[in-house]
Amino acid sequence: QVQLVESGGGLVQAGGSLRLSCAASGRTFSTYVMGWFRQAPGKEREFVAGISRSGGSTSYADSVKGRFTISRDNAKNTVYLQMNSLKPEDTAVYYCAADYHRTSPTGNKIQYDYWGQGTQVTVSS
């Protein structure tokens, strides 16, 4: 079992940046593939980015490629999402998730075992 707590959300103007953090506790953090998802009002939860157990492999949704960067620090049990050039359409609740069974990140939310409570990101135009 692992507990996930996101932080770093807030209100930012279009073109600005935010850095989200997700702190994990419980089981050994380095045994989990980690992902970031987001959910806007009235929409399905969607994949944003994922990172392998070691951090050597990453995956991104097309909508955020070149603007967002996922990273992890296994010594600090934390995964990050650096978000640059933010757009109003990035407004959503952002969730981190942990996948215990795979070694590479997947965009399929069903395959993630644990979820955080989410942090709100609002981008004003």
Contact map, one row per residue, 1 for C-alpha under 8 A:
11100000000000000000000001100000000000000000000000000000000000000000000000000000000000000000000000000000000000000100000000000
11110000000000000000000111100000000000000000000000000000000000000000000000000000000000000000000000000000000000000100000000000
11111000000000000000000111000000000000000000000000000000000000000000000000000000000000000000000000000000000000000111000000000
01111100000000000000011110000000000000000000000000000000000000000000000000000000000000000000000110000000000000000111100000000
00111110000000000000011100000000000000000000000000000000000000000000000000000000000000000000000000000000000000000001110000000
00011111000000000001111000000000000000000000000000000000000000000000000000000000000000000000001100000000000000000001111000000
00001111100000000001110000000000000000000000000000000000000000000000000000000000000000000000000000000000000000000000001000000
00000111110000000111100000000000000000000000000000000000000000000000000000000000000000000000000000000000000000000000001000000
00000011111000000111000000000000000000000000000000000000000000000000000000000000000000000000000000000000000000000000001111000
00000001111100000100000000000000000000000000000000000000000000000000000000000000000000000000000000000000000000000000001111000
00000000111110000000000000000000000000000000000000000000000000000000000000000000000000000000000000000000000000000000000011110
00000000011111011100000000000000000000000000000000000000000000000000000000000000000000000000000000000000000000000000000011110
00000000001111110000000000000000000000000000000000000000000000000000000000000000000001000000000000000000000000000000000000111
00000000000111110000000000000000000000000000000000000000000000000000000000000000000011110000000000000000000000000000000000111
00000000000011111000000000000000000000000000000000000000000000000000000000000000000111100000000000000000000000000000000000000
00000000000111111100000000000000000000000000000000000000000000000000000000000000000111000000000000000000000000000000000000000
00000000000100111110000000000000000000000000000000000000000000000000000000000000011111000000000000000000000000000000000000000
00000001110100011111000000000000000000000000000000000000000000000000000000000000011100000000000000000000000000000000000000000
00000001100000001111100000000000000000000000000000000000000000000000000000000001111000000000000000000000000000000000000000000
00000111100000000111110000000000000000000000000000000000000000000000000000000001111000000000000000000000000000000000000000000
00000111000000000011111000000000000000000000000000000000000000000000000000000111100000000000000000000000000000000000000000000
00011110000000000001111100000000000000000000000000000000000000000000000000000111000000000000000100000000000000000000000000000
00011100000000000000111110000000000000000000000000000000000000000000000000011110000000000000000000000000000000000000000000000
01111000000000000000011111001000000000000000000000000000000000000000000000001100000000000000000000000000000000000000000000000
01110000000000000000001111111000000000000000000000000000000000000000000000001000000000000000000000000000000000000000000000000
11100000000000000000000111111000000000000000000000000000000000000000000000000000000000000000000000000000000000000000000000000
11000000000000000000000011111000000000000000000000000000000000000000000000000000000000000000000000000000000000000000000000000
00000000000000000000000011111111000000000000000000000000000000000000000000000000000000000000000000000000000000000000000000000
00000000000000000000000111111111000000000000000000000000000000000000000001001000000000000000000000000000000000000000000000000
00000000000000000000000000011111100000000000000000001100000000000000000001001000000000000000000000000000000000000000000000000
00000000000000000000000000011111100000000000000000001000000000000000000000000000000000000000000000010000000000000000000000000
00000000000000000000000000011111110000000000000000011000000000000000000000000000000000000000000001111110000000000000000000000
00000000000000000000000000000111111000000000000001111000000000000000000000000000000000000000000001110111100000000000000000000
00000000000000000000000000000001111100000000000001111000000000000000000000000010000000000000000111100000100000000000000000000
00000000000000000000000000000000111110000000001111100000000000000000000000000000000000000000000111100000110000000000000000000
00000000000000000000000000000000011111000000001111000000000000000000000000000000100000000000011110000000000000000000000000000
00000000000000000000000000000000001111100000111110000000000000000000000000000000000000000000011110000000000000000000000000000
00000000000000000000000000000000000111110000111100000000000000000000000000000000000000000001111000000000000000000000000000000
00000000000000000000000000000000000011111011110000000000000000000000000000000000000000000001110000000000000000000000000000000
00000000000000000000000000000000000001111111100000000000000000000000000000000000000000000011100000000000000000000000000000000
00000000000000000000000000000000000000111110000000000000000000000000000000000000000000000001000000000000000000000000000000000
00000000000000000000000000000000000000011111000000000000000000000000000000000000000000000000000000000000000000000000000000000
00000000000000000000000000000000000000111111100000000000000000000000000000000000000000000000000000000000000000000000000000000
00000000000000000000000000000000000000110111110000000000000000000000000000000000000000000000000000000000000000000000000000000
00000000000000000000000000000000000011110011111000000000000000000000000000000000000000000000000000000000000010000000000000000
00000000000000000000000000000000000011100001111100000000000000000000000000000000000000000000000000000000001010000000000000000
00000000000000000000000000000000001111000000111110000000000110000000000000000000000000000000000000000000001110000000000000000
00000000000000000000000000000000001111000000011111000000000110010000000000000000000000000000000000000000001000000000000000000
00000000000000000000000000000000001110000000001111100000011110000000110000000000000000000000000000000000001000000000000000000
00000000000000000000000000000000111100000000000111110000011100000000010000000000000000000000000000000000111000000000000000000
00000000000000000000000000000000111000000000000011111011111000000000011100000000000000000000000000000001100000000000000000000
00000000000000000000000000000001110000000000000001111111110000000000000000000000000000000000000000000011100000000000000000000
00000000000000000000000000000111110000000000000000111111000000000000000000000000000000000000000000000011000000000000000000000
00000000000000000000000000000100000000000000000000011111100000000000000001000000000000000000000000000000000000000000000000000
00000000000000000000000000000000000000000000000000111111110000000000001100000000000000000000000000000000000000000000000000000
00000000000000000000000000000000000000000000000000111111110000000000000000000000000000000000000000000000000000000000000000000
00000000000000000000000000000000000000000000000000110111111000000000000000000000000000000000000000000001100000000000000000000
00000000000000000000000000000000000000000000000011110011111100000000010000000000000000000000000000000000100000000000000000000
00000000000000000000000000000000000000000000000011100000111110000000000000000000000000000000000000000000110000000000000000000
00000000000000000000000000000000000000000000001111000000011111011000000000000000000000000000000000000000000000000000000000000
00000000000000000000000000000000000000000000001110000000001111111000000000000000000000000000000000000000000000000000000000000
00000000000000000000000000000000000000000000000000000000000111111000000000000000000000000000000000000000000000000000000000000
00000000000000000000000000000000000000000000000000000000000011111000000000000000000000000000000000000000000000000000000000000
00000000000000000000000000000000000000000000000100000000000111111111000000000000000000000000000000000000000000000000000000000
00000000000000000000000000000000000000000000000000000000000111111111000000000000000000000000000000000000000000000000000000000
00000000000000000000000000000000000000000000000000000000000000011111100000000000000000000000000000000000000000000000000000000
00000000000000000000000000000000000000000000000000000000000000011111100000000000001111000000000000000000000000000000000000000
00000000000000000000000000000000000000000000000000000000000000011111110000000000111100000000000000000000000000000000000000000
00000000000000000000000000000000000000000000000010000000000000000111111000000000111000000000000000000000000000000000000000000
00000000000000000000000000000000000000000000000011100000010000000001111100000011110000000000000000000000000000000000000000000
00000000000000000000000000000000000000000000000000100010000000000000111110000011100000000000000000000000000000000000000000000
00000000000000000000000000000000000000000000000000100010000000000000011111001111000000000000000000000000000000000000000000000
00000000000000000000000000000000000000000000000000000000000000000000001111111110000000000000000000000000000000000000000000000
00000000000000000000000000001100000000000000000000000100000000000000000111111100000000000000000000000000000000000000000000000
00000000000000000000000000000000000000000000000000000000000000000000000011111100000000000000000000000000000000000000000000000
00000000000000000000001000000000000000000000000000000000000000000000000011111100000000000000000000000000000000000000000000000
00000000000000000000001110001100000000000000000000000000000000000000000111111110000000000000000000000000000000000000000000000
00000000000000000000111100000000000000000000000000000000000000000000000111111111000000000000000000000000000000000000000000000
00000000000000000000111000000000010000000000000000000000000000000000011110001111100000000000000000000000000000000000000000000
00000000000000000011110000000000000000000000000000000000000000000000011100000111110000000000000000000000000000000000000000000
00000000000000000011100000000000000100000000000000000000000000000001111000000011111000000000000000000000000000000000000000000
00000000000000001111000000000000000000000000000000000000000000000001110000000001111100000000000000000000000000000000000000000
00000000000000001111000000000000000000000000000000000000000000000011100000000000111111000000000000000000000000000000000000000
00000000000000111100000000000000000000000000000000000000000000000011000000000000011111000000000000000000000000000000000000000
00000000000001111000000000000000000000000000000000000000000000000010000000000000001111100000000000000000000000000000000000000
00000000000011111000000000000000000000000000000000000000000000000010000000000000001111110100000000000000000000000000000000100
00000000000001100000000000000000000000000000000000000000000000000000000000000000000011111110000000000000000000000000000000111
00000000000001000000000000000000000000000000000000000000000000000000000000000000000001111110000000000000000000000000000001111
00000000000000000000000000000000000000000000000000000000000000000000000000000000000000111110000000000000000000000000000000100
00000000000000000000000000000000000000000000000000000000000000000000000000000000000001111111000000000000000000000000000011100
00000000000000000000000000000000000000010000000000000000000000000000000000000000000000111111100000000000000000000000000111100
00000000000000000000000000000000000001111000000000000000000000000000000000000000000000000111110000000000000000000000000111000
00000000000000000000000000000000000001110000000000000000000000000000000000000000000000000011111000000000000000000000011110000
00000000000000000000000000000000000111100000000000000000000000000000000000000000000000000001111100000000000000000000011110000
00000100000000000000000000000000000111000000000000000000000000000000000000000000000000000000111110000000000000000011111000000
00010100000000000000010000000000011110000000000000000000000000000000000000000000000000000000011111000000000000000011010000000
00010000000000000000000000000000011110000000000000000000000000000000000000000000000000000000001111100000000000011111000000000
00000000000000000000000000000001111000000000000000000000000000000000000000000000000000000000000111110000000000011110000000000
00000000000000000000000000000001111000000000000000000000000000000000000000000000000000000000000011111100000000111100000000000
00000000000000000000000000000011100000000000000000000000000000000000000000000000000000000000000001111100000000011000000000000
00000000000000000000000000000001000000000000000000000000000000000000000000000000000000000000000000111110000000000000000000000
00000000000000000000000000000001100000000000000000000000000000000000000000000000000000000000000000111111100000000000000000000
00000000000000000000000000000001100000000000000000011000000000000000000000000000000000000000000000001111100000000000000000000
00000000000000000000000000000000100000000000000000111000100000000000000000000000000000000000000000000111110000000000000000000
00000000000000000000000000000000111000000000000001110000111000000000000000000000000000000000000000000111111000000000000000000
00000000000000000000000000000000001000000000000001000000001000000000000000000000000000000000000000000001111110100000000000000
00000000000000000000000000000000000000000000011111000000000000000000000000000000000000000000000000000000111110000000000000000
00000000000000000000000000000000000000000000001000000000000000000000000000000000000000000000000000000000011111110000000000000
00000000000000000000000000000000000000000000111000000000000000000000000000000000000000000000000000000000011111110000000000000
00000000000000000000000000000000000000000000000000000000000000000000000000000000000000000000000000000000000111111000000000000
00000000000000000000000000000000000000000000000000000000000000000000000000000000000000000000000000100000010111111000000000000
00000000000000000000000000000000000000000000000000000000000000000000000000000000000000000000000011110000000111111110000000000
00000000000000000000000000000000000000000000000000000000000000000000000000000000000000000000000011110000000001111110000000000
11110000000000000000000000000000000000000000000000000000000000000000000000000000000000000000000011100000000000011111000000000
00110000000000000000000000000000000000000000000000000000000000000000000000000000000000000000001111000000000000011111100000000
00111100000000000000000000000000000000000000000000000000000000000000000000000000000000000000001110000000000000000111110000000
00011100000000000000000000000000000000000000000000000000000000000000000000000000000000000000001000000000000000000011111000000
00001100000000000000000000000000000000000000000000000000000000000000000000000000000000000000111100000000000000000001111100000
00000111110000000000000000000000000000000000000000000000000000000000000000000000000000000000111000000000000000000000111110000
00000000110000000000000000000000000000000000000000000000000000000000000000000000000000000011110000000000000000000000011111000
00000000111100000000000000000000000000000000000000000000000000000000000000000000000000000111110000000000000000000000001111100
00000000111100000000000000000000000000000000000000000000000000000000000000000000000000010111000000000000000000000000000111110
00000000001111000000000000000000000000000000000000000000000000000000000000000000000001111110000000000000000000000000000011111
00000000001111000000000000000000000000000000000000000000000000000000000000000000000000110000000000000000000000000000000001111
00000000000011000000000000000000000000000000000000000000000000000000000000000000000000110000000000000000000000000000000000111
